[in-house]
Amino acid sequence: MRFKKSLLAASIIASMLLTGCTDKNDDDEVNIDRSSLNPLGKIALQYDNVLNRSGNPMALRERDKYSNIKFNPLYDNGSWHGFLLPGSADTYGSFTGPSIIAEEYNVLLGKYMDQLSLTDSNGRVYDLTSVKNPELISYPGALYQRYDLGDIEVAMEMRFVDKRVSLVKTTVLNKSSSAKELTFNWAGELTEELYRKPGVTNKETVTGKYGEDFRTFTPDIYGINVRLNEQRDTYVMMTQDDATFMIRRTLETKFNLNDPLSYESKSSPVTIAAGSSSSVWSTQAYGHDANEVADIEKRTASILNNPESHFKKSADRWEGYLKNGLTNDKATKQQSRLAVKTIQNLHTNWRSPYGFLQTSGVTPSYTAPWFAGGIWPWDSWKHVYALAHINPDLAMDNVRAMFDYQVTKDDTLRPQDAGMLIDVVFPNAQSLRVEKPFNNDVIRHLQNADHLDGDNWNERNTKPSLASWSVWETYLGLKELGREDDAVKWIAEMYPQLVEYHNWWYRNRDVNGNGIVEYGATMDPAHNDENGELKFKFTYSDDLKMPDELKGMMGQFCEGESKKVCYSTEMYDDMADWGKVDISAPAQDGAGWESGRDNAANFGFISDEQLQAYAEKEYDGNMVLARADWTPRFFQHKVNGEPVGYTINQESVDINSYLAGEKNFLAQMADLLSKPDDAKTYREDAEKIATYINTHMFDEKSGFYYDLKISGDKLQLYGHDPKGELLTKRGRGPEGWSPLFNKVATQENAQKVRDVIMDPKEFNAPKVPFPTAAMSNPAYDANIYGAFTGWLMENEGLQQK
């Protein structure tokens, strides 16, 4: 094919020569150097449009049919704003958007903010929207557009060069035989529709919801500003007064406000010689508050003083990511494109510090709106593992972002949780922290006094401890890239903090003291009252015929008419024993969240319909017996007589497998740091936990691992509760795979688990395999979050044995 194309080109050139086509005019393009129009990169240019980054935003909040963000903009370098390629001809010449993450949630501020057209000295308008089939390409780390308008060509390339700043290079090539004077015209328009989703009718406007002063265009001699006022709409958008989206260009422009939602601006004429090109540079940035805006102004001036250098550094940065990540020379083209997609997604979700988010980290998702602005440990450990060999600096920062909020004994809200990592970090801390600075860090607290009204920040639980797994992989990544000194320093930095976190599990989540832990929930107003009594809820009616003793307790410990909210650990247990009504404790949610699997069946989560079906199948419809199987109990765990939290009444096979695995990683770190006694202890304890798991948590009949129900009675180290009972009735879930992932399963047991996993009636589902509840599980449902969705983290266990 290459030979045929070359032959065709030679034939065309020969034909031109024979027919005397020698005039040096607009048709003499064979001698024009177009290299100035080309995008930067080498490896990246092999991976065009791996992600669909095109679209035309029409509403501030625009969703697909699943309520996810409709578009996938280019975010990079820790930015809090992103852009798209044009989704149709009417937006050609612009990077559509911007999308901004307004502290915690993403919104689409504009339809487009910098749409280009050109006018020559004769008044001819070069309208990019009229071009047929322009090049619109998403590359790793860049968006690229190219338009052929006859005697000129235009190329536009966007890259992120700073944690807050994207840079656009607009190059115009004059293909004619004479110089051209061109005026650059830009236009922009904000979104006004408030909400859009297929099948949903919503006529609200942004102005109607947030007021005329929410967004204000203001001119700058070199660009524009869109200033925002303060909005603290917790689950939609949170902005500070003077938050600003700003554009700065290397050309002076005259600004005209068409109406409150749109503007136009134009430059003085720019002369471009025949056969030559000229580039105009512009920056876009989003600053969360006045201090950020002032800092961005300074950095932008520096960037525009030497834009080529910053542009090249951005391209080189992405070439490095791809070089580090694409090391498998046996990968197919499809596999390589999938790898590049993953690398891009990780960097799309990178957020740089803002508010109480002190260090860069990677969020779980941009397109799932609830996950765009927060950093969770459970997700972070996997992000770090994935980044360890590609971008180890970001990997290290992501770990640090989590350990920025490792509780210490100096904390005034929960000193009993010293060592714990909190469940999630967002820019805005919860209001419980208003008078209680985290770890008594008053300076950090005062610096972020405007960020104490968040509702996503969560200290009700932690997440499974895969921290050492990810830290060790980052060490290996640094070594692989020739940074051996950095690798050792990294382990020396993290080892003491990892040990503190590891020890917290045994101090705060081991109610019977046998070295085998349970999931649980912290002491928190969501879980208990000021006296430490467990909070729970149920619906009351006279038809229940509640025993007098329970009625008396209800009068003493509960409030509300029919929807009862109660605070009593003893009453919860008595209600569970009675079994005539469904009861729910927020601590159950905390324990589920702490597992990273949220509403997993092994913690007793099951729908009313599923529980009824279970009762019919197992107990001829007896709901009391059915509830007994699915209602968890809770122990208030005390250390030195003081409550430190609640644990659920089951030793979970997954967390103990993770901790056994972590002990082996800590042992390797201890070896590296010349701590032989630590290493020896960790390895010995890991072996004992593995023995416990294989002896007491494996069911021979079903060939699977399960959680173990316990009584809470005190035991010797690694002692087994004689009252213990495997929770086989709650079905099978990925918790049973974890001994494989952590390499604690025996070969024989691992093979049996593998057989269960590969069974098409269990986990090997025909369309989406490896759901988070086996298809035989009473709580399985293809439409329930956590009871079906395949979470691939645990699937690696299939490869471990």
N, C-alpha and C positions, 0 to 999 in steps of 0.2 A: 504493500500500500504506500509506503514511504517513497519507493522508487517511482511508482506511478504518479504521485503528486509532484515529485521533482521533475519528471518528464513533462508533465502538463505545464508546470511553471516555465520550463525552458522553452516550450513551444509557444507560449503566449509572448514571452520576451522576444523570441525570434520573429514572431509575426509583427510585433510592434516596430521592430527595426526595419523589416522589409517594407512596411507601409509608410515609412518615413515619419513616424510619430516621435519627433525630436524636440518639439517646442517645450520650453521650460515654463509651463503654466500650471493651472490647477490639476491637470491630469498627470503631471510629471511627479507622481507620488513615489515612484520607485526609489528616488534618491532622498526621500524625507526620512529623517531619523525619528522614529516613534518611541524610542526607548524611554523617554521622559514620562510617557503615559503608563508604563508598565508597573504593576504592583511589586512591592518588595518581597523577598523571600526566595527560597529554593525548594526545600522540602514542603513547606506549606502550600506552595502552588500546585502540588500534586494532589491536594485534597480539597477540591472545590465543592462547595455546597454539601458538605457532610451533614451540616445542620441547616434546617430551613429557618433562615433569619429574615424572612420577608413578611411584610404586613402593613396594613393601613389602619392605625388606631383611630377609633371613632368615639370612644367613651373613656371617661376617667378610669372606670373599672370595667374591663371588657373580658368576658369569660367564654370558654367553650361550653359544650353541653354537659361536661363533667364538673363545671365550676372552677376549672383551672384557668390560669392566665392564657389567653388565646394565642399569644405570640411568644417568641423566644429570642429576645434581643441580644446583641453582643454587649456583654459586660466583661470587664477584664481588669486585672491589676488592682483588685480590691475596690473597684468603683461602686458607687451607689446610684449611678445612672447608666442607661444603655440605649442603643439605637438599633433600628431595623433597616433593611433594604426596602425600596419602594414595592408596594404590593400590586400596583397597577399604574397605567400610563399617567394618570392625573397627578401622581406624586413623584414621577421621574425627576431626577435632579435634586432630590432631597434624601437625607437619611431620616426615616420617619420615626416619630416619637418626639421627645424622649420618654422612655420609661424611667421612673425614679422610684427608689425604695424610700418611702417617706418614714424613715426610722425603723419601722417594723413591717409595713405592708407596701406592696408595689402598686403604683398607680401610673396611668398614662397621661402625662401632663400635656403633651401636644400631639396634634395630627402630624405636623412637620414643623421644624423651626428654622430651616435655612435652605429653602428651595431656590435653586439657582436658575436664572436665565441670563442671556447676554444680549447687548444691543451694540451694533456698530455705529460708526460716525454718520452713516446714511440713514439711520433709523431702522435698519433691518433687525428684527428680533430673532435671536436664536432660541427657539422654544424647545427645551429638552423633552417636554411631554409629547412632542410630535414625532420623536424618533422611533422607528420600527426596530424591534428586537435589539435593544441595547444589551451590553454585558452587565449583568447584575449578579455578583458572585460573593458568597461568603467564604472566606478562607480562615484557617485557624488564626485567631488574633486580629483579623481585619475584615472590613467590608469594602467592596470595590465596585465602582460603576464606570462604564465607558460608553460614550455617545459619539456617533459619527454624524455630523451636521453638514456634510458636504465639504466646504472649504475650511472648516475647523473641526477638530476633535477635542472632546472634553473627557478627562478622567478624574474621578474623585475616589480617594482612598482614606478610610478612617482607621485609626489605631488609638489604643489607650497608652499614654506615655507617663501617667501619674496616677496615684490612687484616687484622684478626683477629676482628672482632666483627660478628655479625648481630643485628639488632634486630627484635623482633616486637611489633606493636601488636594487642592483643586488645580489641575494642570490643563491649560488650553494650548493646543498645537495649531498654529496657523499654517495650513497646507497651501495657501495661495501664493502667488508670485509677487505680492506686494504687502507692505506692512498693513496691519489692522489696528484701529483704535477701538477697543471694546470696553463697554461699561458693564460691570458686574452688578446684577440685580438679585436681591434675596428677599424671600417672603416667608412668613410663618403664621401658623394658626393653632390656637389652643383647643383642646377638647372641651366641649360644653355639655355633651350628653353625660349623665351621671353613671348609668349602669346599662350594660348591654349583655344579653345572653340569649342563645337560641330558645325560642318558645316563651320568653319572658317579656312582657310589655312594661316598660318603665319610662314615663315621660318627665321624670325629674331632671333638673339641670344642675350643673356644678354651681352656677351662680345662685340658683334658688336655694341650694342646700347650705352653701358656705359663705354666701354674700358677695357683693360686687367687689369688695376690697381684698378678697382672698388672693387674686392674681392681678398683678399690675405690671404692665409693660413700661420700662423706662429705657431711654436711649443712652448709648455711650458712643463717643465719636468713632470708636473702633468696633462697635457691635451693639448688643442689646442686653437687657436684664429682664427676667421675669421674677419679680419679687413676690414672695408668699407671706401671708400673715400666719399667726399662730392658730393651729387647729389641733385639738387633742381628741380626735375621734378614734377611740382605742382600737377597734377592730377593722378600721378602714384606712386611716391615714393620720400620722402624727407629725406636725411641723412646728418649728419654732418661728417666732417673729423674725423677719428678715432672712429666712431661708430663701435662696436665690438660685435660679438657673441662669447661666450667663454664657454669652458668646462673645469672643474677641477675635478680631481679624487683623491681618497685616495691611489691610487697606482702610483708609478712612471712608466712612459712609454717611450719607444723609438719611435720616430716619423719618418715617411717616406712619402714624398710627391710623389704620383704616377704621377700626372700631375697638372696643375693649378686648377683643379676642384675637385680633390679627394685626400684622404690621407689614410694611415693605421698607426696604432700604436700598440705596444704590451708591456705587463708588464713582469717583472721577474716572475719566477714560484712562485705560492702560494700553500702551503701544506694544504690539507684538510683531517683531520683524518677520518677513517672509521666511517660511521654512523653519521657524523657531517656535519655541514654547515659553510659556511663563506660568509660574505657580503662585497661587495665593493660599495662604495658610490661615486656618481658623481653629480656635479651641472651643469646646463646649465643656461646661463643668456644672456640677450641682453641689452647692454648699448648704449644709444643714442649718447653719446659724450665722450670725454676723461675724463671729470670730473666724469661722471657716472661710467665709466669703473674702474677708480681708487677706487671709493667708493665701487663698487661691489666686487672688489678684497678683500677688507678688510672684508666685510660681509661674503663672501664665505669662507674665512679662518676660521671665527668663526663658521659658519654653519658646516663645515666639521670636526671641532674639537669636535662637539657634535651632530652628525646627527640624532641619534635616538630621542633625545629630540625635535628637530625641526620637524621631521617627525610626531611624536605623536601629537604635537600641531596643525599641519595641519589637521590631522585626527579628532582630538577633535573639531576643529573649524567647520568642516563639520557636525559632529554629532550634534553640537549645532544648526546649521542652520536647519537641518532636524527635530530636536526635536521641535524647535520653529514653524516650518511651518506645520508640520503634526499633527495638533491638533484635526482634525475632525474624531472622532472614527466611524462615520457613513459613511465615504467615502468608495467607492468601490476601488478595487485594481487598476482599470483603472484610476479612479479619482486621487488616490494617486500618481500614476506614472506621470500623467499630472502635478500635483503640483510639483513633484520633477524635472520634465523637466523645469518648469518655474523657479524654484530656481536656477537650473544650468545655465540657459540662463542669468539670471540677473547677476550672478557672472562671467560668461564668458565675459560679456560686461563691467566689472568693469575696469576702467583705473586709475592708480595712477598718481600723479602729474608729469608733464613734461612741460617745456617751460612755456607758458602763462597759461596753465592749472595748477592752483595753488593748487587745492584740489581734492581729489578723487571724481569720479563721474561715472555714468553708461551711456554708449553710447547706441543708439537705436538698433544697430545690429553689429555683426561681419561679417556675411555673405553678407550683402548688403554693397559693398565696400565703398560707399560714406558716411557711417555712423559709421565707425569703430573707428575714432579718435576724434570725437567731442561730446560735451555735449549741448543738447538743453533744454530749460526750459519746453517746452510742453511735451516732452517725460519724462524729469526728474521728474516732479510732479507725474507721474504715477509709475515710478520706485520707487520713495520714498514711495509712498503709499503701494506698494507691499512689500517693504523691511521693513517697519516700525515695523512689529512684528517678523521678521526673523533675520534681521541684522540692527538694528536701528543705529549703529555707521556709517555704510556705508550710510544709509538713510540721516543722519544728514550731513555727508560730501558732499553728492550729492547736498543738498540744499545750503550749503556754497559755493560749486563750482560755482553755479549760481550767488550768491550774492557777490562773489569776483569781479564781473563785473556789479555791480549796479552803474549807473552813479551818480556822485555827482556834486555839483556846482563848484568844483575845476577842473573839466575836461576842457581841453582847446579846444577840438574838438566839443563837444556838451553839454555845461553846461545847455542849455535850457531843456535837457532831464534828469535832476537830478531826481533820483528815479527809472528810467527805468532799467530793466534788458535787456541786449542785446540778440539778437536772438540765437546766438550760440557761444560757446567758443571752440577753437581748440588750440593746442600747438603753432601755428603760427598766430600772429595777422596780420591784413591787412596792406598794405603799407601806408595807410592814417595815420597810427599811428607812422610812422618813427620819425617825429619831434613833435609829440603830445602824450606824455605818458598818458595812461589811468588814469583818475582822478589825473593827474600830479604826479603819483607815479614814481619818477625818478629812485629810486633804483631798483624797479621791472623791469623797462624799460631797464636799463643798464645790469641787470643780464640776460636779454633775448634778447640782441641786435641781436643775430643770428636768431631770430624768428619773423622777421617783414616782411616776404615775403609770407604770406599765402593768399589764395584766398577763403577759406571756411568760415573764420571768418566773421561774419555779424552783422552790427549795423544798418541795414536799417529798423528794426522793432523789436518788442518784441514778446511775445507769450501770449495767454490767461492766466489770473491770477487764477491759481489753487494752487498757492504757499501756501496759508493759509490752504487749504484743506489737503495738504500733510504734512505740519508742524504739524497740529493738530493730524493727524493720527500717526505721529512719537511720539508725546507726549503720546498718548494712548498706543503705543507699548512699550515705556520705562516703563510706569506704569505697564503694564501687566507683564513685566519681573522683576518687583520688584525694579526698578530704579527710584523711585519717586522723589528723590532730583535732579537727572539728568533731569527728565522730566520738572520740574519747571524751572530749569536753562535754558533749551532749549527754552522754551517759552519766558523767559526774554531776551534771546539773540536775538531771531528773531523778536519779536513784533515790535520794532522801525523800522526795515528794511522793514517789511511787510507793515506797515502803509505808509512809504515813497512810496513804489511801488504802493500801492492802490491809494494813492492821485495823483500819476503821471497820471493815466488814466483820472481823472477828470480835470486836468490842461491841458493836452496835446491832449486829444482825445474827447473833448466835445465842438464842435464848436459853438453850440447855447446856451450853458450854462444852459441846463435844467436838468443836472444830469443824462442824459441817453447818453452813449458814443457811438462813432463810431470807427471802425478799421481805421488804416491809415498807414502812412510811415513817417520816420524821414526826417529831412533835410540832404540830402546826395547827393554826386555827381552823384549817380546812378539815383536820382529822380529829381534833379533840378540843375540849374546853380548857379553861385556865387551870383546872385541877387535874388535867391529864386524862379525863374520862373520854372514852371512845365515842365519836359522833356516828350516828346511823339514822336511817330514814325508813319509814314504812307508811302505807296507807291504811287508816283505821276506819272501820264501820261497825255499828252495833251487831251486824250479822255475823261478825267473827266469833262472837261468844267467847271473848277472851277471859281466861281464868282471873279470879279476883286478885290473886297475887300480882299478876302482870298488869292488871288495871291500876293497882296501887302504885306500882313502879312507873307506869305511864304518867300518872298524875304528878309524880315526884321528879321525873327526869326528862319529860317530853314537853314540847310546846307545839302549838298549831291545832287546828280543828280536825280535819280528816288527814291532811298531809302532815304527818308527825315528824319532827326533828328531835332526836333524843341524844342525851349524853350520859352513857353508862355502859361500861364494859360488861358488868354483871348482867344487866338487862339484855344486852345484845346476845349473850350466850343463852339466856333463858328463852328469849324469843326464837333463837335458832333451834333450841331443843323442842320447843312447842311445835314449830314447823307449819303452822296454819296460814302464814302470810309471808310474802316475799320481803326480805329486809336487805338493805344495801348500806355499806359503809364506805365513805370516801377513802378510807385507808386501803380498801381493796383496789381502788383506782391507783393509788400511790404505789402499791406493791406491783400491780401490773405494769405501770409506767417504768418502774425500777428495773423490770426484766427486759425492757426495750421492746416487748411484744404486746404491750398495752392490754387490750381486752381478750387475752388468750384464754382458751378453755381450761387450761390446767389450774387457773386461779379462780375457777367457778363462774366465769362469764358465759351465760347462755341466755338466749331469748325466751320470752314467755311461751311462745309457740313450740320451741324446741324442747323446753322443759316438760311441757305437757305431753309431747310425743315420747319423750324419754320415760315419763311416768307410765304411759300406756304400754310401752314395750317391756319395761323392766318390772313394774309393780302393779299391773292391772289398773292403772290410773291413780294409784295412791300418791298424791302430791306431797304428802308429809315425808314419805320415804324418799321421794325424788329430790326434794329440797335438801334433805340431809346429806345427799351425795354431792351437792353442788354449792352448799353454803360454807364458805371458809370461816374459820375462827381466827382470833387475833390474841397475841400475847403482848401485854405492855412490858417491854423489856427495860430492866433497871440495871444500872451500874452504880455500885456503892450506895444503893438505896434511892437513887435519883432516876426518874424515867428518862430514857434516851430515845424512845421511839416505839413503834409497834412492829411486830413481825407476824407474818401470816403463818398459820400452823402447818407448814410443810417445808421440808428441806428440798430445795429445788435442784434438780440434777444439772441444769445448765450453769447456774452461777458457781456451783462447786467445781464443775468441770473447768470453767473459765479461771477460777482461782488456782486450781491445780496447774493449769497451763501457765498462769502468771508466775507461780512459784519457780517454774523452770526457767522462765525468762529472767526473773530476778536473780536466779542462781548464776546465769551467764554474765549478768552485769556485775555481780559480786566477784566473780572470777576476774573480770576485766579490771576491777577497782582494787584487787588484792584484798578481798574480804572472804577468806576461805571458810571461816566459821558460818557466816551468813549463807554462803553457797551450799554448804553441807546440810544445814538445817532446812533450807528451802527444798532441796532435792528429796530429802527423807520425808518431809511432810507431803510433798506432791505424790510420792509413791503410796503413802498411807491413804490419802484421799482417793487415789485411783482404786485402791483395793476396796475401800468402803463403797464407792460407786458401783463397782462391778459385783460386789457381794450383796448389797442391800437395795440397790436402785434398778436392778435389771430383773425383768420378769421373763422367766424361761418359757412360760406357756405362749406368750405373744411375741417373744423375741424382740423386746423393746425396753428402753430405759424410761422411767417415770419418776415424778416427784414422790416424796415419801411423807405421808401425814404423820405428825408427831404429837405427843401429849404435852410437851413442855417440861417434863420432869428433868432435873439436873442429871448429867451423865459424866462419865470419865471421858478424857480426850479420845476421840474417834470411837467412842462407845455407841452402840446401836440401841435405840428405844425399843424395848420389848413390846410396847403398845403400838409400834409403828405399823403403817399400812400403806402399801403402794396405791397411788391414786389412779388405778387403771380404769375406773368407771368414767373418768373425765376424758377418756380417749387419748389418742396419740397426737403429738405436735412436735415441732422442731426442737423442743427442749430435749427430746430423746436422741437427737443427732449430735448434740454438743459433745458427748464423750469422744466421738470420732474426730471432730474438728480439733479438739484439744489434746488428742493423742493419749487419752487415758483409757480408752476401751480396749479390752482384750481382742485378739484377732478373731476368736470365735464369736464373741458378742457383736463385734463390728460387722461381721459377715451377715449375721441374722438381722441386724438393723438395716443394713444395705438391702436385704431382700424385701423388707417391709417398705422401705422407701421406693423401691423400683416396682412394687406391686401396683398395677393400674387401678386397683380398688382402694388403695390407700393414698399414697402421695404422688404417684406417677400419673397425674391427670392428663387427659389427651390434649387439651388446648394450652393450659398454663400449668406446667408441672410444679411440684414442690410447694403446695399451699401451706399456710401456717396452721392448718388443722387438717388432719387426714380426712379423706372423704367418708371414712367410717365413723368419724367423731360425731357424737350427738350434737355438738355445737357447730358443725361445719355448715357454712352457707356461702355460696358463691358471691353473694352481694353484701357480706358483712366485713367491714374493715377488721383486720386482725384474725378473722376466722377463715379467710381464704387467701388473701393477697400473698403472692410468693415473695418472701424476703430472702434474697439470695445469699445473705451473709452466712447462714447456717449450711448452705449447700456445699460449701467447701469441704465439709466433713466427709462427703462422699469420696474425696480424693485422698483422705488422710490415711486410710487403712487399706 
